[in-house]
């Protein structure tokens, strides 16, 4: 018996004449990855949701330069039309007996000047900003011009970048307000998870503000105590959100000589008081009676907080500071490496 199959093209037919061409395809489904300037909607094209149809229509309007709006928009149908007097209309409505939506009406498109809104710019920048947070406005202009053949104003580029950053990083104020619930959930799933938050209480009727946050997960702590050498690296970096602050972290080395994250803390500034608060909580978690060796790059106020423990300095930072002040080179670097590896003074 010969195998029977049906191709999508077998269901296609065309009717009409001149410019009004309608293509009918019973099994034609829309795919977002096909969207580009030369993409054409067809009567019979199916969508899973009406929202998917609206997003596709907006994206295509930017790529083709057509400015559209939705004169009809309800739970079962959406009509897209051109804002200019060109009689361009596209209607998508629910298919009877199915949980899908289909284009029922489509007129002849025309080409106009490009029109990319700030929301469209933000949607296209989310993936780019996920890997690079240092995108400049000129990069936004290039992305829209080369990728979508459209030009935007400086304000629209700035607004689109801000909206994309909110999606990538989240709204900072909402994140801080959820810290208490986040800590409670961590303690609920594992009693060994340690989360401590310190609040500042300004005078008067002002509500308490975020001060510091410390977190140490039970799995990380157990992994360090059972599988890592008693060697701890301390470092800090600046947080580049609107509220700033400093992120202090503790990194160990696992048996494969790879980095092993132990704990971290967010503080207002890198000073003796913040380091002391951080290390007191850390040593209380991993044990005060253990022999530990700390390494750092000479953070402010850190040495006075490590009395009774061995301390080492990072060679790379030592050489960088030496090179900045006296100059470097291969000879100086080799001499410093030889001195570091020496077993005598």
Residue, then its C-alpha position, 0 to 999 in steps of 0.5 A: x500500500x502506498x503511503x498517503x500524505x498531504x502537503x500544505x500546498x495541496x490545500x492552497x488556492x487563489x482567487x480574485x484578480x489584479x491587486x486583491x489576491x487572497x491565498x487560502x491555506x487550511x493548515x497554515x500556522x504562523x511562526x514568529x521566527x519567520x517574521x521579516x520585512x518580506x513576510x506576508x500574512x495570508x487568509x487562513x493563517x492560524x494563531x494560537x492566541x489573539x495576543x500572538x496575532x496582535x504582536x505579529x501585526x505590530x512587528x510587521x507594521x514596523x518592518x514594512x513602515x505601516x502605522x496600524x491600530x486595532x479598531x476592534x479588539x475583544x476576546x474572539x476577534x481583532x481587526x487591524x487597520x491602517x491609520x492612513x486612508x489606504x483601506x488596509x484591513x486584516x481581521x483575525x477571529x476564532x475558528x468555530x469548534x477549535x481553540x485557534x484563531x484564523x485570519x479571515x479578511x486581508x486587503x492589499x498592503x502598502x508601504x509607508x515610512x518606518x514607525x518603531x515605538x519604544x515598546x517595540x525597541x525594548x522588546x528587540x533589545x531584551x536579548x541583546x541587553x541580557x548578554x551586555x549591560x553596557x549598550x550605548x544609544x548608538x548601538x540601539x540606533x545601529x540595531x534598529x537601522x541594520x536589523x529592521x531598516x528603521x530609524x528612531x529618535x534619540x528619545x525613543x532609543x533611550x526610552x526603549x533601552x530603559x524599558x528593556x533594562x527593566x525587563x532584564x534587571x527587574x524593577x529594583x524597588x520591587x525586588x527590595x520589597x520582596x526580600x523578606x518573602x524571599x528569605x522566608x521561602x528559603x528558610x521554609x524549603x530548608x531550615x539550614x538556609x541562613x538569611x539575615x537582613x538589617x534595616x535602617x530606622x530613620x528618625x520620625x515617621x519614615x518607614x524602615x529602609x534596606x541596610x544590609x542582606x546576608x545569605x548562606x545556603x545550606x548546600x553551599x555550606x555543606x559542600x565547603x565543609x565536606x569537599x573544599x580546602x580551608x581556603x577562602x577568597x574575599x572580594x567585593x564589587x559595586x552594584x550598578x542599580x539605581x540604589x547602588x551598594x556593594x556586593x561582598x562575596x566569598x569564593x572557595x576552591x573545590x577538589x577540581x580547583x574550580x571556584x566554589x561560591x559559599x555566601x554573599x552579602x549586600x552592604x551600603x559601602x565597603x568599610x571595616x564595619x560592613x566587613x566585620x558584620x559579614x565575617x562574623x556571620x560567615x564564621x558563625x556559619x562555618x565554625x569559629x574553631x576551624x583553621x582557615x586561610x583568607x586571601x584578598x586584594x587589600x580591601x578597606x578595613x579587612x585586615x583588622x577583621x581577620x585577627x587570629x586567622x592567616x591572611x594572604x594577598x592576591x598576587x595579581x592585584x599586587x602586581x597591578x598596583x606595583x605596575x601602576x606606580x612603578x611600571x611593569x614588564x616581563x623582567x619585573x613580573x618574573x622577579x615578583x613570581x620568583x619572590x612569591x614562590x621562594x621558601x625563605x626571605 
